[in-house]
């Protein structure tokens, strides 16, 4: 059965995560359950708090939300984050939550903007 509301969480609240979060927060069919970033003062973390969305500096807090999440969006570009999320979903037998990575986010933001959006990722290690 199709969703009427998508429950999502975002990992990465910087240059890529913030514009994505703005779109998610403005969509009446999206409920943002949490945002994670290593920098508690990242722009997306402040935006999330302004909208009463829980924030954390531990991205695994979002993964532990389990099947309450429809989509877990990872825009960090960090392979270790991607692998930890996959492993957690496998270990917890979560076959419901979809992990959406930065390439899909880039596609969706580009489609929304009508031109190719370049993503910027730093050398942050998790």
ABEGO torsion letter per residue (X at the ends): XBBABBBBBBBEABAAAAAAAAAAAABAABBBAEBBBABAABAAAAAAAAAGBBBBABAAAAAAAEAABABBBBAAGBAAAAAAAAAAAAAAGBAABBBBBAAAAAAAAAAAAGBBBBBBBBABBX
